[in-house]
Amino acid sequence: RSKIGMESARQPADMTLQTGQTKRTRLPAEARKAEIVATALRLSETHGPDGLTTEMIANEIGLTQPALFRHFPKKEMIWTAVAEQLSRDMATARAASAGPELAPADCVIAIAAAQARMIATTTGLASILFSRELHVRNAELRAGLAKNQHALHAELEAAIARGISDGSLRPGISASD
């Protein structure tokens, strides 16, 4: 790669030209995909996931639709990437809030609180989680979010089972409920 190419890769994504127009700089593919995912998530809060179009996402970022489709050939793939990002973020939040040093009951509370906090504070998350139309049309999104829910339940079950085992929770509690 030439020295000039390397310098331009370090420039910010937007540059203002002398005419006052904004020109987009090329971003590495992974950075552009992350920008598309973040924009879809943010716009889903105001437009609803069902009303969000690829044109809206492209316009918000300053791309053409064909440029957006180079990164995500189908709109469903954007939602799948959104689900994957949300699942990673929720797992990270849960892991940071609850550890083996917490008493089992406190661990259950911390895991549930972390999940609720993510839903309350992540722009667009609640509208995506509860979008019936989006889930019906996108099996990959539905599967990605279901995988996250299974992980949440497994973490809760493990904490409850630990509490039953150490006697801090009553034995009649069903960890799988």
C-alpha positions in Angstrom: 0.0 0.0 0.0 1.4 3.4 -0.8 2.1 6.0 1.8 -0.7 8.2 0.4 -3.3 5.4 0.8 -2.2 4.8 4.4 -2.6 8.5 5.3 -6.1 8.7 3.8 -7.2 5.7 5.8 -6.4 7.6 9.0 -8.5 10.6 8.1 -12.0 11.0 9.7 -14.9 9.4 7.9 -16.3 12.8 6.9 -14.4 15.7 5.3 -15.9 19.1 4.5 -14.9 20.3 1.1 -14.4 24.0 0.3 -17.9 24.0 -1.3 -19.4 23.1 2.1 -20.4 19.7 1.0 -19.4 16.6 2.9 -17.3 13.9 1.2 -17.2 10.4 2.7 -13.8 8.8 3.1 -13.4 5.1 2.5 -13.6 3.1 5.7 -12.3 -0.5 6.1 -15.1 -2.9 5.4 -15.5 -3.9 9.1 -15.7 -0.3 10.3 -18.3 0.5 7.6 -20.4 -2.6 8.6 -20.2 -1.5 12.3 -21.4 2.0 11.2 -24.3 0.5 9.3 -25.3 -1.7 12.2 -25.1 1.2 14.7 -27.1 3.5 12.3 -29.8 0.8 11.8 -30.1 0.4 15.6 -30.3 4.2 16.2 -32.8 4.8 13.4 -35.0 1.9 14.5 -35.8 3.9 17.6 -37.3 6.8 15.7 -38.7 5.0 12.6 -39.4 1.6 14.1 -37.7 -1.5 12.8 -40.6 -2.3 10.5 -40.5 1.2 8.9 -36.8 1.5 8.5 -35.5 1.2 5.0 -32.1 0.7 3.5 -32.4 4.0 1.8 -32.9 5.7 5.2 -29.8 4.0 6.6 -27.7 4.8 3.5 -28.8 8.5 3.5 -28.0 8.8 7.2 -24.5 7.5 6.7 -24.0 9.4 3.4 -23.8 6.3 1.2 -25.7 5.2 -1.8 -27.9 2.1 -1.5 -25.6 0.1 -3.8 -22.7 0.9 -1.5 -24.7 -0.2 1.5 -25.6 -3.5 -0.3 -21.9 -4.2 -1.0 -21.6 -4.7 2.7 -25.0 -6.3 3.4 -26.4 -7.8 0.1 -29.9 -8.2 1.8 -31.7 -6.1 4.4 -32.2 -9.2 6.5 -28.4 -9.4 6.8 -28.3 -6.0 8.4 -30.8 -7.2 11.0 -28.8 -10.4 11.6 -25.7 -8.3 12.2 -27.7 -6.0 14.6 -28.9 -9.1 16.5 -25.3 -10.4 16.8 -24.1 -7.0 18.1 -26.9 -6.7 20.6 -26.3 -10.3 21.8 -22.6 -9.6 22.3 -23.4 -6.3 24.1 -26.0 -7.9 26.4 -23.7 -10.9 27.2 -20.9 -8.5 28.0 -23.1 -6.4 30.3 -24.4 -9.5 32.1 -20.9 -10.8 32.6 -19.6 -7.5 33.9 -22.5 -7.3 36.4 -22.5 -10.8 37.9 -19.6 -12.9 38.8 -18.8 -16.0 40.9 -18.0 -13.8 43.9 -21.6 -12.7 44.2 -24.0 -14.7 46.4 -26.3 -16.7 44.1 -29.4 -14.6 44.9 -27.4 -11.4 44.2 -26.1 -12.9 41.0 -29.7 -13.6 39.8 -30.6 -10.0 40.6 -27.5 -8.6 38.9 -28.1 -10.6 35.7 -31.7 -9.5 35.5 -30.8 -5.9 36.2 -28.1 -5.9 33.6 -30.5 -7.2 31.0 -33.2 -4.7 32.0 -30.6 -1.8 31.9 -29.5 -2.8 28.4 -33.1 -2.8 27.2 -33.8 0.5 28.8 -30.6 2.3 27.7 -29.7 0.9 24.3 -31.4 3.0 21.6 -33.6 0.9 19.4 -33.2 -2.4 21.4 -36.8 -2.5 22.9 -38.4 -1.8 19.5 -36.3 -4.6 17.9 -37.0 -7.1 20.6 -40.7 -6.5 20.4 -41.2 -6.1 16.7 -43.5 -8.9 15.6 -43.2 -8.1 11.9 -39.4 -8.0 12.0 -39.2 -11.4 13.8 -41.7 -13.0 11.4 -39.8 -11.9 8.3 -36.3 -12.6 9.5 -35.5 -16.1 10.8 -31.9 -15.2 11.4 -32.7 -12.3 13.6 -35.2 -14.4 15.5 -32.6 -17.1 16.0 -29.9 -14.7 17.1 -32.1 -13.1 19.7 -33.4 -16.5 20.8 -29.8 -17.6 21.3 -29.2 -14.6 23.5 -32.3 -15.4 25.6 -31.1 -19.0 26.0 -27.8 -17.7 27.2 -29.6 -15.4 29.7 -31.7 -18.3 31.0 -28.6 -20.5 31.3 -26.8 -17.9 33.4 -29.9 -17.5 35.6 -30.3 -21.3 35.9 -26.6 -21.7 36.9 -26.9 -19.0 39.6 -30.1 -20.5 41.0 -28.6 -24.1 40.9 -25.5 -22.7 42.8 -27.8 -21.2 45.4 -29.8 -24.4 45.9 -26.5 -26.4 46.1 -25.0 -24.1 48.7 -28.2 -23.8 50.7 -28.7 -20.1 50.2 -31.9 -20.7 48.1 -34.6 -23.1 49.0 -34.5 -26.5 47.4 -38.0 -26.3 46.0 -37.1 -23.6 43.4 -36.9 -24.9 39.9 -33.8 -23.5 38.3 -35.2 -24.0 34.8 -38.4 -22.0 35.5 
